[in-house]
Amino acid sequence: MQRNRRIIFIITGVILLTIIIVLILYFFIFQHTVTPPGQYIFQDLSDAQISFINDNISNTELKHDVTISQTTTIQKYQNPENQNSILFDIKVPITDFYNPKASIKMDDITDDILISISDLNYTNKLLTIESDSQSHYYFDDFQSGAIFIYLTFSGDEEDINNIFQAINSSSLPDFPDQSTTLSLAQTGVTALSRNMTTKLNSVGDAHYFATKIATYLSHFDLAHTSNEASFSTSANSTNICSLPQMIDVLTDIGLDIVELTGNHNLDCGAQAAIETYNVYTEHNIKTVGGGINADSAAVPLKIDLKDNQITMLAYNLSTGGYTLDDTPGANFYTEEKAIQDIANAKAENNFIIVDIQYYECNNYDNTVDDRSCDYADSSAGNQIEFFRHLIDLGADIVVGTAAHQPQTFELYQNKPIYYGLGNLFFDQAWWPGTTRSLILENYFYKGKLLQTRITPTIYDQNLQVELMNNAETITFVTRLLEARPN
């Protein structure tokens, strides 16, 4: 009996010893060779940022803890992965559409004027950021002019590499950049004629006229102007005709679209107008609003670039220069034509720009800088009503391209109207009002107009166009805003 107890005691001891040995092996061997899974540590992140992480990378297995924090910069990272970062948002400073202010100092930016660029639209006014004695406008280079917000990962490099590999590119936020944003510069009247012809004969080089503005205009994806003068060797100091070498002015500014709605394109004769049309074709410059006959003049310009589809329509409702038959000239406006053109563009889901050569305001012929034309008052007396009517027909933006003096602008039915852009290139340096123009910098993204920046220009007796400086811009835009319709 005692012997049996001894055997049971030995067996029990062996079992207990085995259990102890197993526990020792588990705690001192296995636990020392198997690393527990790592965790994500959120450091002052917003709910939206945490939600993004949980939706996209929380299932990535970590060996060590990874800390995720927010990093903000005023200069976009060239290679975010080198900083172990993901671009989460881009915040931009804005103001009201009607605020003449165009810029803000970096130190004056507050949270209440910052919005995500995903929420930007043309009814906001995007501000230029002044920093380090430099101006930064987001759409100039897409690398500055904004607050770039990144999610930054800190921890083991292998874990971070696994996180980046696990991120589906389609889940990352999508922001407008150089490859997806279409820039279109719309300008006003160009008429490389009369005193410009005299000046050309003096300086001997047509490049002279665009010297101060060529680099600026040529950097846009598309540049537009309404050229009212045909090329002809008979150009002189009194007619509105351009010497053939004046084409250099247009190529210098990188012209892509020439509008032919002007009422002077036939001043040099029908043959010159046809030959001018052919010159544009030879230089790969698209035409709109005019042609070698009524049918070609009426063809809309379709723009399909960077996933943006735009229809540009251009009409002449003015003192002449249009065609109704097989002769060259401008596209004459009719209500039926406009209704059908706009309906066709809408059926294609295109953004619709309507340019109109309207009856001119003639109160600029003075030397005291009369402001009458600022108010979009023309000899026809119903300029505002007519332009607004084009919005009612379905246009997304309406631009007046006849005015030799810049006119006011507004939002009507939440759509922009620019009543007159003034003279880009012309010789009317004797009247203050006709030496100025507005350039509309239009930026399109995914078929929508994100922003239009107004950039005024000016020229003097030297007939070289240049950009107004910031102070001049604010003063002049303020003046035009004071004239906007009620």
The 8 nearest C-alpha neighbors of each residue, nearest first, counted from 0:
[[1, 3, 2, 4, 5, 6, 7, 8],
 [0, 2, 4, 3, 5, 6, 7, 8],
 [1, 3, 5, 0, 4, 6, 7, 8],
 [4, 2, 6, 0, 5, 1, 7, 8],
 [5, 3, 7, 1, 6, 2, 8, 0],
 [4, 6, 8, 2, 3, 7, 9, 1],
 [5, 7, 3, 9, 8, 4, 10, 2],
 [8, 6, 4, 10, 9, 5, 11, 3],
 [7, 9, 5, 11, 6, 10, 4, 12],
 [10, 8, 12, 6, 7, 11, 13, 5],
 [11, 9, 13, 7, 12, 8, 6, 14],
 [10, 12, 14, 8, 13, 9, 7, 15],
 [13, 11, 9, 15, 10, 14, 16, 8],
 [12, 14, 10, 16, 11, 15, 17, 9],
 [15, 13, 17, 11, 12, 16, 10, 18],
 [14, 16, 18, 12, 17, 13, 11, 19],
 [17, 15, 19, 13, 18, 14, 12, 20],
 [16, 18, 20, 14, 15, 19, 13, 21],
 [19, 17, 15, 21, 16, 20, 22, 14],
 [18, 20, 16, 22, 17, 21, 23, 15],
 [19, 21, 23, 17, 18, 22, 16, 24],
 [22, 20, 24, 18, 23, 19, 17, 25],
 [23, 21, 25, 19, 24, 20, 26, 18],
 [22, 24, 20, 26, 21, 25, 27, 19],
 [23, 25, 28, 21, 27, 22, 26, 20],
 [26, 24, 29, 22, 23, 28, 27, 21],
 [25, 27, 30, 23, 24, 28, 22, 29],
 [26, 28, 24, 23, 25, 30, 31, 29],
 [27, 29, 24, 31, 30, 25, 26, 32],
 [30, 28, 25, 32, 31, 33, 26, 27],
 [31, 29, 26, 33, 32, 28, 27, 25],
 [30, 32, 28, 29, 33, 27, 26, 34],
 [31, 33, 29, 30, 28, 34, 27, 35],
 [34, 32, 30, 31, 29, 35, 28, 36],
 [35, 33, 36, 32, 62, 31, 30, 63],
 [34, 36, 33, 37, 62, 63, 30, 61],
 [37, 35, 62, 61, 63, 34, 38, 60],
 [36, 38, 63, 64, 61, 62, 35, 39],
 [39, 37, 64, 40, 65, 36, 61, 63],
 [40, 38, 65, 64, 66, 41, 37, 67],
 [39, 41, 66, 65, 67, 38, 42, 64],
 [42, 40, 67, 66, 44, 39, 43, 68],
 [41, 43, 68, 44, 67, 40, 66, 69],
 [44, 42, 41, 68, 45, 69, 67, 46],
 [45, 43, 42, 48, 41, 49, 68, 69],
 [44, 46, 48, 47, 49, 43, 50, 69],
 [47, 45, 49, 48, 50, 44, 51, 43],
 [48, 46, 50, 45, 49, 51, 44, 52],
 [47, 49, 51, 45, 50, 46, 44, 52],
 [50, 48, 52, 46, 51, 47, 53, 45],
 [49, 51, 47, 53, 48, 52, 46, 54],
 [52, 50, 48, 54, 49, 53, 55, 47],
 [53, 51, 49, 55, 50, 56, 54, 57],
 [54, 52, 57, 50, 51, 55, 56, 49],
 [55, 53, 51, 52, 50, 56, 57, 49],
 [54, 56, 52, 53, 51, 57, 166, 170],
 [57, 55, 58, 52, 59, 53, 166, 54],
 [56, 58, 53, 59, 52, 55, 54, 39],
 [59, 57, 56, 60, 55, 53, 54, 61],
 [60, 58, 57, 56, 162, 61, 165, 161],
 [61, 59, 58, 62, 36, 37, 158, 57],
 [62, 60, 37, 63, 158, 36, 59, 38],
 [63, 61, 37, 36, 158, 60, 34, 35],
 [62, 64, 37, 61, 36, 65, 155, 38],
 [63, 65, 37, 38, 39, 154, 66, 61],
 [66, 64, 154, 39, 153, 40, 38, 63],
 [65, 67, 40, 153, 152, 39, 41, 154],
 [68, 66, 152, 41, 151, 42, 40, 153],
 [69, 67, 42, 151, 150, 41, 44, 43],
 [68, 70, 150, 149, 151, 44, 71, 148],
 [69, 71, 149, 148, 150, 151, 68, 72],
 [72, 70, 148, 147, 149, 146, 69, 73],
 [73, 71, 147, 74, 146, 148, 70, 75],
 [74, 72, 146, 145, 143, 147, 75, 144],
 [75, 73, 143, 72, 142, 76, 147, 146],
 [74, 76, 142, 147, 77, 143, 73, 72],
 [77, 75, 79, 78, 74, 142, 82, 72],
 [76, 78, 75, 79, 142, 81, 74, 80],
 [77, 79, 76, 80, 81, 82, 75, 84],
 [80, 78, 84, 82, 81, 76, 85, 83],
 [81, 79, 83, 82, 78, 84, 85, 163],
 [82, 80, 79, 83, 78, 84, 77, 76],
 [81, 83, 80, 79, 84, 151, 78, 76],
 [84, 82, 80, 81, 152, 151, 79, 85],
 [85, 83, 151, 79, 82, 150, 80, 149],
 [84, 86, 150, 149, 87, 79, 151, 83],
 [87, 85, 149, 88, 148, 150, 84, 147],
 [86, 88, 149, 148, 85, 150, 172, 89],
 [89, 87, 148, 86, 147, 90, 115, 149],
 [90, 88, 147, 115, 116, 146, 148, 145],
 [89, 91, 115, 146, 114, 116, 145, 113],
 [90, 92, 145, 113, 114, 116, 146, 115],
 [93, 91, 113, 112, 126, 125, 114, 90],
 [94, 92, 125, 124, 126, 112, 123, 113],
 [93, 95, 124, 123, 96, 98, 125, 112],
 [94, 96, 98, 97, 123, 124, 93, 122],
 [97, 95, 124, 123, 122, 98, 94, 121],
 [98, 96, 95, 99, 480, 409, 124, 94],
 [97, 99, 95, 100, 96, 94, 124, 101],
 [100, 98, 477, 473, 476, 97, 101, 480],
 [101, 99, 98, 102, 473, 126, 103, 94],
 [100, 102, 126, 127, 99, 473, 103, 469],
 [103, 101, 127, 126, 128, 100, 129, 104],
 [104, 102, 128, 129, 127, 105, 126, 107],
 [105, 103, 129, 107, 106, 128, 130, 108],
 [104, 106, 107, 108, 130, 129, 128, 103],
 [105, 107, 104, 108, 130, 109, 103, 129],
 [108, 106, 104, 105, 109, 103, 128, 129],
 [107, 109, 105, 106, 104, 110, 112, 103],
 [110, 108, 111, 112, 107, 113, 106, 92],
 [109, 111, 113, 112, 108, 114, 92, 90],
 [110, 112, 109, 113, 114, 108, 92, 93],
 [113, 111, 92, 110, 93, 109, 114, 94],
 [114, 112, 92, 110, 91, 111, 90, 93],
 [115, 113, 90, 91, 116, 112, 118, 92],
 [116, 114, 90, 117, 118, 89, 91, 88],
 [115, 117, 119, 118, 89, 90, 91, 114],
 [116, 118, 115, 119, 174, 89, 114, 173],
 [119, 117, 116, 115, 120, 114, 449, 90],
 [120, 118, 116, 117, 449, 123, 115, 121],
 [121, 119, 449, 122, 123, 450, 118, 448],
 [120, 122, 450, 449, 123, 451, 448, 124],
 [121, 123, 120, 96, 124, 413, 95, 450],
 [124, 122, 96, 121, 95, 120, 94, 93],
 [123, 125, 96, 94, 93, 95, 126, 122],
 [124, 126, 93, 92, 123, 94, 127, 91],
 [127, 125, 102, 101, 93, 92, 124, 128],
 [126, 128, 102, 136, 135, 103, 101, 144],
 [129, 127, 135, 103, 144, 104, 102, 134],
 [130, 128, 104, 134, 133, 105, 103, 135],
 [129, 131, 133, 132, 105, 128, 104, 134],
 [130, 132, 133, 129, 134, 105, 104, 128],
 [133, 131, 130, 129, 134, 104, 135, 128],
 [132, 134, 130, 131, 129, 135, 128, 127],
 [135, 133, 129, 128, 127, 130, 136, 132],
 [134, 136, 144, 128, 127, 143, 129, 137],
 [137, 135, 144, 127, 139, 138, 128, 134],
 [136, 138, 144, 141, 139, 143, 145, 140],
 [139, 137, 141, 140, 136, 442, 176, 144],
 [138, 140, 136, 137, 141, 135, 142, 143],
 [139, 141, 142, 138, 137, 143, 177, 136],
 [142, 140, 137, 138, 176, 143, 139, 177],
 [143, 141, 75, 140, 74, 137, 144, 76],
 [144, 142, 74, 145, 137, 135, 141, 73],
 [143, 145, 135, 137, 136, 128, 127, 73],
 [146, 144, 91, 143, 90, 73, 147, 137],
 [145, 147, 90, 73, 89, 72, 91, 148],
 [146, 148, 89, 72, 71, 73, 145, 75],
 [149, 147, 71, 88, 87, 70, 89, 86],
 [150, 148, 86, 70, 87, 85, 69, 84],
 [149, 151, 69, 85, 84, 68, 87, 70],
 [150, 152, 84, 68, 67, 83, 69, 149],
 [153, 151, 67, 83, 66, 84, 65, 150],
 [154, 152, 66, 65, 67, 151, 155, 83],
 [155, 153, 65, 156, 66, 64, 152, 159],
 [154, 156, 158, 157, 159, 63, 153, 65],
 [157, 155, 159, 158, 160, 154, 153, 161],
 [156, 158, 160, 159, 155, 161, 162, 154],
 [157, 159, 161, 155, 156, 160, 61, 162],
 [158, 160, 162, 156, 161, 157, 163, 155],
 [161, 159, 157, 163, 162, 158, 156, 164],
 [160, 162, 164, 158, 159, 163, 165, 157],
 [161, 163, 159, 165, 160, 164, 158, 59],
 [164, 162, 160, 166, 165, 161, 159, 80],
 [165, 163, 161, 162, 166, 160, 167, 159],
 [164, 166, 162, 163, 161, 167, 56, 59],
 [167, 165, 163, 164, 168, 162, 56, 55],
 [166, 168, 169, 170, 165, 171, 55, 164],
 [169, 167, 170, 171, 166, 172, 165, 173],
 [170, 168, 167, 171, 172, 173, 166, 55],
 [169, 171, 168, 167, 172, 55, 166, 173],
 [170, 172, 168, 169, 173, 167, 87, 166],
 [173, 171, 87, 170, 174, 88, 86, 169],
 [174, 172, 171, 175, 117, 169, 170, 88],
 [173, 175, 176, 172, 117, 116, 89, 88],
 [176, 174, 180, 179, 444, 173, 177, 178],
 [175, 177, 179, 178, 180, 141, 174, 138],
 [176, 178, 180, 179, 141, 175, 140, 181],
 [177, 179, 176, 180, 305, 175, 181, 306],
 [180, 178, 305, 176, 177, 175, 444, 181],
 [181, 179, 444, 443, 177, 176, 175, 178],
 [182, 180, 443, 442, 305, 220, 183, 444],
 [181, 183, 442, 220, 219, 441, 221, 180],
 [182, 184, 221, 441, 222, 440, 220, 219],
 [185, 183, 440, 222, 439, 223, 441, 221],
 [186, 184, 223, 439, 438, 224, 222, 183],
 [187, 185, 224, 438, 223, 184, 420, 439],
 [186, 188, 420, 400, 421, 422, 423, 224],
 [187, 189, 422, 225, 423, 421, 226, 400],
 [188, 190, 226, 424, 423, 225, 425, 227],
 [191, 189, 425, 228, 227, 192, 226, 424],
 [192, 190, 241, 425, 195, 189, 424, 228],
 [191, 193, 195, 241, 239, 196, 240, 190],
 [192, 194, 236, 237, 196, 195, 238, 235],
 [195, 193, 197, 196, 236, 426, 198, 192],
 [194, 196, 198, 192, 193, 197, 426, 191],
 [197, 195, 199, 193, 194, 192, 198, 236],
 [196, 198, 194, 200, 195, 199, 236, 201],
 [199, 197, 195, 201, 196, 200, 194, 202],
 [200, 198, 196, 201, 202, 203, 197, 195],
 [199, 201, 197, 203, 198, 202, 196, 204],
 [200, 202, 198, 199, 203, 197, 204, 196],
 [203, 201, 199, 204, 200, 198, 207, 205],
 [202, 204, 200, 199, 201, 205, 198, 207],
 [203, 205, 206, 202, 207, 199, 200, 244],
 [204, 206, 207, 245, 247, 248, 199, 208],
 [207, 205, 204, 248, 208, 209, 247, 210],
 [206, 208, 205, 210, 209, 204, 463, 202],
 [207, 209, 463, 206, 210, 205, 462, 248],
 [210, 208, 213, 212, 211, 207, 206, 248],
 [209, 211, 207, 212, 208, 213, 206, 463],
 [212, 210, 465, 209, 213, 464, 463, 214],
 [211, 213, 209, 215, 465, 214, 210, 216],
 [214, 212, 252, 209, 216, 215, 251, 210],
 [215, 213, 217, 216, 212, 218, 252, 211],
 [214, 216, 212, 213, 217, 218, 252, 219],
 [217, 215, 252, 213, 218, 214, 219, 212],
 [216, 218, 253, 252, 214, 219, 215, 213],
 [219, 217, 216, 215, 214, 220, 253, 221],
 [220, 218, 221, 182, 217, 216, 183, 222],
 [219, 221, 182, 183, 181, 218, 222, 217],
 [222, 220, 183, 219, 255, 184, 182, 223],
 [221, 223, 184, 254, 255, 183, 256, 219],
 [224, 222, 256, 185, 257, 186, 184, 254],
 [223, 225, 186, 257, 187, 226, 258, 185],
 [224, 226, 258, 188, 257, 187, 189, 259],
 [227, 225, 189, 190, 228, 224, 188, 259],
 [226, 228, 261, 264, 190, 263, 189, 225],
 [229, 227, 240, 264, 190, 239, 226, 241],
 [228, 230, 264, 240, 272, 275, 241, 271],
 [231, 229, 241, 243, 242, 275, 240, 271],
 [230, 232, 233, 242, 234, 241, 243, 271],
 [231, 233, 234, 242, 243, 230, 241, 240],
 [232, 234, 231, 235, 240, 242, 267, 241],
 [235, 233, 240, 241, 232, 242, 231, 238],
 [236, 234, 237, 238, 193, 196, 233, 197],
 [235, 237, 193, 194, 197, 196, 238, 192],
 [236, 238, 193, 235, 239, 194, 234, 192],
 [239, 237, 240, 193, 235, 236, 234, 192],
 [240, 238, 192, 228, 193, 266, 263, 241],
 [239, 241, 234, 228, 192, 229, 238, 230],
 [242, 240, 230, 192, 191, 234, 231, 229],
 [241, 243, 231, 232, 234, 230, 244, 245],
 [244, 242, 230, 245, 231, 246, 241, 232],
 [245, 243, 246, 242, 247, 205, 241, 204],
 [246, 244, 247, 243, 205, 248, 242, 241],
 [245, 247, 244, 249, 248, 243, 250, 205],
 [248, 246, 245, 250, 249, 251, 205, 206],
 [249, 247, 251, 246, 245, 206, 250, 209],
 [250, 248, 246, 251, 247, 254, 252, 253],
 [249, 251, 253, 247, 252, 248, 254, 246],
 [250, 252, 248, 249, 253, 213, 247, 209],
 [253, 251, 213, 217, 216, 250, 249, 254],
 [252, 254, 217, 250, 251, 255, 222, 249],
 [255, 253, 222, 249, 252, 250, 256, 223],
 [254, 256, 284, 222, 221, 285, 223, 253],
 [257, 255, 223, 285, 284, 286, 254, 222],
 [258, 256, 286, 224, 223, 225, 285, 259],
 [257, 259, 225, 287, 288, 286, 260, 224],
 [260, 258, 289, 288, 261, 329, 225, 287],
 [259, 261, 329, 288, 315, 289, 258, 356],
 [262, 260, 227, 259, 263, 264, 356, 320],
 [261, 263, 320, 319, 264, 318, 260, 227],
 [264, 262, 266, 227, 265, 261, 320, 228],
 [265, 263, 228, 227, 229, 266, 262, 261],
 [264, 266, 268, 263, 267, 269, 272, 320],
 [267, 265, 263, 268, 264, 239, 240, 238],
 [268, 266, 265, 271, 240, 229, 231, 269],
 [269, 267, 265, 271, 266, 270, 272, 264],
 [268, 270, 272, 271, 265, 327, 273, 267],
 [269, 271, 273, 272, 268, 274, 267, 327],
 [272, 270, 274, 273, 269, 268, 267, 275],
 [271, 273, 275, 269, 270, 274, 229, 265],
 [274, 272, 276, 270, 275, 271, 291, 269],
 [273, 275, 277, 271, 276, 272, 270, 278],
 [276, 274, 278, 272, 277, 273, 230, 229],
 [275, 277, 273, 279, 274, 278, 272, 280],
 [276, 278, 280, 274, 275, 279, 281, 273],
 [279, 277, 275, 281, 280, 276, 274, 282],
 [278, 280, 284, 282, 276, 277, 281, 283],
 [279, 281, 277, 283, 278, 282, 284, 276],
 [282, 280, 278, 279, 283, 277, 284, 276],
 [281, 283, 279, 280, 284, 278, 250, 277],
 [284, 282, 280, 281, 279, 285, 255, 278],
 [285, 283, 255, 279, 282, 256, 280, 286],
 [286, 284, 256, 255, 257, 283, 287, 280],
 [287, 285, 257, 256, 258, 284, 259, 288],
 [286, 288, 258, 289, 300, 259, 313, 299],
 [289, 287, 313, 330, 260, 259, 296, 314],
 [290, 288, 296, 329, 259, 330, 328, 287],
 [291, 289, 296, 295, 292, 327, 328, 329],
 [290, 292, 327, 273, 326, 295, 328, 296],
 [293, 291, 325, 327, 326, 290, 294, 295],
 [292, 294, 296, 324, 323, 322, 295, 325],
 [295, 293, 297, 296, 292, 298, 290, 325],
 [294, 296, 290, 297, 298, 292, 293, 291],
 [295, 297, 289, 290, 330, 293, 288, 294],
 [296, 298, 330, 294, 295, 293, 288, 299],
 [297, 299, 295, 296, 300, 294, 287, 288],
 [300, 298, 312, 311, 301, 297, 287, 310],
 [299, 301, 311, 310, 287, 302, 298, 312],
 [302, 300, 310, 309, 299, 311, 303, 308],
 [301, 303, 309, 308, 310, 304, 300, 307],
 [304, 302, 308, 307, 309, 301, 306, 305],
 [303, 305, 307, 306, 302, 308, 181, 309],
 [306, 304, 179, 307, 181, 180, 178, 303],
 [305, 307, 304, 445, 308, 303, 446, 179],
 [308, 306, 446, 304, 305, 303, 445, 309],
 [307, 309, 303, 349, 302, 446, 350, 306],
 [310, 308, 350, 302, 349, 301, 351, 311],
 [311, 309, 301, 351, 300, 349, 350, 302],
 [310, 312, 352, 300, 299, 353, 351, 309],
 [311, 313, 353, 299, 352, 354, 310, 300],
 [314, 312, 288, 354, 355, 353, 287, 311],
 [315, 313, 355, 330, 332, 288, 331, 260],
 [314, 316, 356, 331, 260, 332, 330, 317],
 [317, 315, 357, 332, 356, 331, 314, 358],
 [316, 318, 358, 357, 319, 315, 356, 262],
 [317, 319, 262, 358, 316, 320, 357, 359],
 [320, 318, 262, 321, 317, 263, 316, 315],
 [319, 321, 262, 328, 329, 263, 265, 264],
 [322, 320, 329, 328, 331, 319, 330, 315],
 [321, 323, 328, 293, 329, 324, 327, 326],
 [322, 324, 293, 321, 325, 331, 326, 292],
 [323, 325, 293, 326, 322, 292, 294, 327],
 [326, 324, 292, 293, 327, 323, 291, 322],
 [325, 327, 292, 324, 291, 322, 328, 293],
 [328, 326, 291, 292, 290, 322, 269, 273],
 [327, 329, 321, 322, 289, 320, 290, 292],
 [328, 330, 321, 289, 260, 322, 288, 259],
 [329, 331, 296, 288, 314, 289, 297, 315],
 [332, 330, 315, 321, 314, 329, 316, 333],
 [333, 331, 314, 315, 316, 330, 334, 336],
 [334, 332, 336, 335, 337, 331, 316, 314],
 [333, 335, 337, 336, 338, 332, 339, 392],
 [336, 334, 338, 333, 337, 339, 340, 332],
 [335, 337, 333, 339, 334, 338, 340, 332],
 [336, 338, 340, 334, 339, 335, 341, 333],
 [339, 337, 335, 341, 336, 340, 342, 334],
 [338, 340, 342, 336, 337, 341, 343, 335],
 [341, 339, 337, 343, 342, 338, 336, 344],
 [340, 342, 344, 338, 343, 339, 337, 345],
 [341, 343, 339, 345, 344, 340, 338, 346],
 [344, 342, 346, 340, 341, 345, 339, 347],
 [345, 343, 341, 347, 346, 349, 342, 310],
 [344, 346, 348, 342, 347, 343, 349, 341],
 [345, 347, 343, 344, 348, 342, 349, 341],
 [346, 348, 344, 345, 349, 343, 308, 342],
 [349, 347, 345, 346, 344, 350, 308, 309],
 [350, 348, 309, 308, 347, 344, 345, 310],
 [349, 351, 309, 310, 308, 395, 446, 352],
 [352, 350, 310, 395, 394, 309, 311, 349],
 [353, 351, 311, 396, 395, 397, 312, 394],
 [354, 352, 312, 397, 313, 311, 398, 394],
 [355, 353, 313, 398, 399, 397, 312, 400],
 [354, 356, 314, 399, 313, 357, 400, 315],
 [357, 355, 401, 315, 400, 316, 260, 317],
 [358, 356, 317, 316, 355, 401, 359, 315],
 [359, 357, 317, 377, 379, 378, 318, 316],
 [360, 358, 377, 402, 361, 357, 378, 401],
 [359, 361, 377, 372, 378, 362, 376, 358],
 [360, 362, 363, 359, 364, 378, 377, 372],
 [363, 361, 364, 360, 372, 371, 369, 365],
 [362, 364, 361, 365, 369, 432, 372, 430],
 [365, 363, 362, 430, 361, 366, 369, 432],
 [366, 364, 363, 367, 430, 368, 369, 362],
 [365, 367, 430, 368, 431, 364, 429, 369],
 [368, 366, 369, 365, 431, 430, 432, 363],
 [369, 367, 431, 432, 366, 370, 365, 430],
 [368, 370, 367, 371, 363, 365, 362, 432],
 [371, 369, 373, 372, 368, 374, 363, 432],
 [372, 370, 373, 369, 374, 362, 376, 363],
 [371, 373, 374, 375, 370, 376, 360, 362],
 [374, 372, 406, 370, 371, 407, 375, 482],
 [373, 375, 482, 372, 376, 371, 407, 483],
 [376, 374, 372, 373, 406, 418, 377, 407],
 [377, 375, 374, 372, 360, 380, 382, 378],
 [378, 376, 360, 379, 380, 359, 358, 382],
 [377, 379, 380, 360, 358, 359, 376, 361],
 [380, 378, 377, 381, 358, 382, 376, 359],
 [379, 381, 377, 378, 382, 376, 383, 358],
 [380, 382, 384, 383, 379, 385, 377, 376],
 [383, 381, 385, 384, 380, 377, 386, 376],
 [382, 384, 386, 385, 381, 387, 375, 376],
 [385, 383, 387, 381, 382, 386, 388, 389],
 [384, 386, 388, 382, 387, 383, 381, 389],
 [387, 385, 383, 389, 388, 384, 382, 397],
 [388, 386, 390, 384, 389, 385, 383, 391],
 [387, 389, 391, 385, 390, 386, 384, 392],
 [390, 388, 392, 386, 391, 387, 394, 385],
 [391, 389, 394, 393, 387, 392, 388, 395],
 [390, 392, 388, 389, 393, 387, 394, 412],
 [393, 391, 389, 390, 394, 388, 338, 341],
 [392, 394, 390, 391, 341, 395, 389, 342],
 [395, 393, 390, 351, 396, 389, 392, 352],
 [396, 394, 351, 414, 352, 393, 350, 390],
 [395, 397, 352, 415, 394, 416, 414, 353],
 [398, 396, 416, 353, 354, 352, 417, 394],
 [399, 397, 354, 417, 418, 416, 400, 353],
 [398, 400, 419, 418, 355, 354, 401, 417],
 [399, 401, 187, 356, 419, 402, 355, 420],
 [402, 400, 356, 357, 399, 403, 188, 359],
 [403, 401, 419, 421, 404, 359, 400, 420],
 [402, 404, 421, 422, 433, 401, 188, 405],
 [403, 405, 421, 433, 402, 432, 406, 422],
 [406, 404, 421, 420, 419, 436, 437, 402],
 [407, 405, 373, 419, 418, 375, 372, 374],
 [406, 408, 479, 483, 373, 482, 418, 374],
 [409, 407, 417, 416, 418, 483, 406, 480],
 [410, 408, 416, 415, 411, 483, 417, 407],
 [409, 411, 415, 414, 413, 416, 412, 408],
 [410, 412, 413, 414, 409, 415, 387, 416],
 [413, 411, 414, 410, 390, 391, 415, 387],
 [412, 414, 411, 410, 415, 122, 409, 395],
 [415, 413, 410, 411, 412, 395, 396, 416],
 [416, 414, 410, 396, 409, 411, 417, 397],
 [417, 415, 397, 409, 408, 396, 398, 418],
 [418, 416, 408, 398, 419, 399, 397, 407],
 [419, 417, 399, 406, 408, 398, 407, 416],
 [418, 420, 399, 406, 402, 405, 417, 400],
 [419, 421, 405, 187, 437, 436, 400, 402],
 [420, 422, 404, 403, 405, 436, 402, 187],
 [423, 421, 188, 403, 436, 187, 424, 435],
 [422, 424, 189, 436, 188, 187, 421, 425],
 [425, 423, 189, 422, 190, 191, 188, 464],
 [426, 424, 190, 191, 427, 189, 422, 423],
 [425, 427, 194, 428, 195, 462, 193, 424],
 [428, 426, 429, 433, 425, 430, 434, 422],
 [427, 429, 459, 434, 430, 460, 426, 433],
 [428, 430, 427, 431, 366, 460, 433, 434],
 [431, 429, 366, 428, 432, 433, 365, 364],
 [432, 430, 368, 434, 433, 366, 429, 428],
 [433, 431, 404, 430, 434, 368, 363, 435],
 [432, 434, 404, 403, 435, 431, 430, 427],
 [435, 433, 458, 457, 428, 432, 431, 427],
 [436, 434, 457, 433, 456, 422, 432, 421],
 [437, 435, 421, 422, 456, 420, 455, 405],
 [436, 438, 455, 420, 454, 456, 453, 439],
 [437, 439, 186, 454, 185, 453, 455, 440],
 [438, 440, 453, 185, 184, 452, 441, 451],
 [439, 441, 184, 452, 451, 183, 438, 453],
 [440, 442, 451, 183, 182, 439, 450, 184],
 [443, 441, 182, 450, 181, 449, 448, 451],
 [444, 442, 448, 181, 447, 180, 449, 446],
 [445, 443, 180, 447, 446, 179, 175, 181],
 [446, 444, 307, 447, 306, 443, 179, 180],
 [445, 447, 307, 444, 308, 443, 350, 306],
 [448, 446, 443, 444, 445, 449, 350, 307],
 [447, 449, 443, 450, 442, 121, 444, 120],
 [450, 448, 120, 121, 443, 442, 447, 119],
 [449, 451, 121, 442, 448, 120, 441, 452],
 [452, 450, 441, 440, 439, 121, 442, 453],
 [451, 453, 440, 439, 454, 450, 441, 124],
 [454, 452, 439, 438, 437, 440, 455, 451],
 [453, 455, 438, 437, 452, 439, 456, 466],
 [456, 454, 437, 436, 467, 438, 466, 472],
 [457, 455, 466, 436, 467, 435, 465, 437],
 [456, 458, 435, 434, 465, 464, 466, 467],
 [457, 459, 464, 434, 462, 463, 465, 435],
 [460, 458, 461, 462, 428, 434, 463, 457],
 [459, 461, 462, 428, 458, 429, 426, 463],
 [460, 462, 459, 463, 458, 198, 208, 428],
 [463, 461, 460, 459, 458, 464, 208, 426],
 [464, 462, 208, 461, 458, 209, 465, 211],
 [465, 463, 458, 457, 462, 211, 212, 209],
 [464, 466, 211, 456, 212, 457, 458, 463],
 [467, 465, 456, 455, 457, 468, 212, 464],
 [468, 466, 456, 471, 455, 472, 457, 465],
 [467, 469, 471, 470, 472, 466, 455, 473],
 [468, 470, 472, 471, 473, 467, 101, 102],
 [471, 469, 473, 472, 468, 474, 467, 475],
 [472, 470, 474, 468, 469, 473, 467, 475],
 [471, 473, 469, 475, 470, 474, 467, 476],
 [474, 472, 476, 470, 99, 471, 475, 477],
 [475, 473, 471, 477, 472, 476, 470, 478],
 [474, 476, 478, 472, 477, 473, 471, 479],
 [475, 477, 479, 473, 478, 474, 99, 472],
 [478, 476, 480, 474, 475, 99, 479, 473],
 [477, 479, 475, 481, 476, 480, 474, 482],
 [480, 478, 407, 476, 482, 481, 477, 373],
 [481, 479, 477, 482, 483, 478, 407, 476],
 [480, 482, 478, 479, 483, 477, 407, 476],
 [483, 481, 374, 480, 479, 407, 373, 484],
 [482, 484, 480, 407, 481, 408, 374, 409],
 [485, 483, 482, 374, 409, 383, 407, 408],
 [484, 483, 482, 409, 481, 411, 383, 374]]
